[in-house]
Amino acid sequence: MTKLILHDQATGLRSLAAFQAPDSARVFTIAGGKSRVGKTSIVVNLAVALARKGQRVLLIDENPCHNNICTSLGLQARFDLLHVINKDKRLDQVILRGPENIAILSAMRGIHALNKLNPLEQDWLVRSFSELTKSVDIVLIDTAMAGTTHVLPLSLASEQIMMVISGSAASLTGAYVLIKIMSQEYMRRHFLILVNNIGSEAESFAIYQNLYKVARQYLSVTLEYAGYIPSDEKLHSSTQLCMPVLEAYPSSQAATCFGQVAQNILRSTCPDKYHGGIDNFMQRLIQTSHLSMANFMV
Ligand SMILES: Nc1ncnc2c1ncn2[C@@H]1O[C@H](COP(=O)(O)OP(=O)(O)OP(=O)(O)O)[C@@H](O)[C@H]1O
């Protein structure tokens, strides 16, 4: 029975993908197999690097307010996605502006409410998001870490999934488990890999290559190297200053690497044929938010 439900959900997801416009915004979910792997630092700094390359960036933040993008930038979000869902505020009224005019949407409470929306509320939300279509080129989603399979709905709704790994065994195992579930249950065949907090580029590439070989042999998926961010005290200091490292320490090694990662993801391919688009993303997210994590045996 569970298999049947999963099959239907997977079929639904694939048919939704067919409705996407080819020229719309690209949506990347940033996930990690372990907490504290550096997701928020990566989302914030990658957004700045992308904005400096002329991209209009929207960040969607799933983290709780004591530990989220706004806090890391010294901003305070008074409103969030739930205010939009409840029709207390319009989407443009809850979006904050960060460095380089990056748009930031706090969404933790809203994302958790998506599976309770009736069809009319779903429609309203998708239409609200369609208003962003002309003003956003790239969406980056910072996922919260609350269990291995928690990030599935956001990841499956995105065009691209970027897994952040470090050199630790826990981060590699966690990333492998997530890739396994998404490939075997949901036919996701392509993942971007970013290695963070690592000693050197050579070390980073060796870790990536090991994961690549194992994933190709046992899971039949393609991994694409998105780059690396070194272990850099300047990145840690910039977090404490509530600033992106690209602003606080523009000539640091970390800042240079974020520029390179931004270039790589702009060039990245999408063999899964998920063409993005914010309203379509929201439609898929509503659909995937009904997935019961209890269905998964890891
Ligand atoms: N490459 C790096 N070099 C030095 N410090 C880093 C690096 N990447 C992340 N950090 C530091 O590690 C800490 C955790 O980073 P961050 O909050 O971005 O992780 P996270 O994965 O978002 O955490 P959570 O699981 O709590 O959401 C921060 O203090 C950050 O400054």
The ligand as an ORCA input file, in Angstrom:
! r2SCAN-3c Opt
* xyz 0 1
  N      34.197     27.271      5.797
  C      34.092     27.679      7.065
  N      35.167     28.152      7.749
  C      35.055     28.572      9.023
  N      33.903     28.576      9.733
  C      32.802     28.116      9.096
  C      32.826     27.647      7.747
  N      31.563     27.268      7.380
  C      30.797     27.490      8.466
  N      31.519     27.990      9.491
  C      31.048     28.349     10.848
  O      30.351     27.215     11.374
  C      29.251     27.636     12.160
  C      27.998     26.919     11.659
  O      27.672     27.417     10.377
  P      26.168     27.584      9.881
  O      25.321     28.234     10.940
  O      26.224     28.229      8.566
  O      25.765     26.053      9.767
  P      24.323     25.426      9.465
  O      24.555     24.167      8.708
  O      23.436     26.442      8.834
  O      23.835     25.117     10.939
  P      22.379     24.560     11.399
  O      22.421     23.076     11.209
  O      22.353     24.971     12.863
  O      21.333     25.247     10.557
  C      29.190     29.161     12.058
  O      29.798     29.735     13.190
  C      30.026     29.484     10.813
  O      30.663     30.741     10.885
*
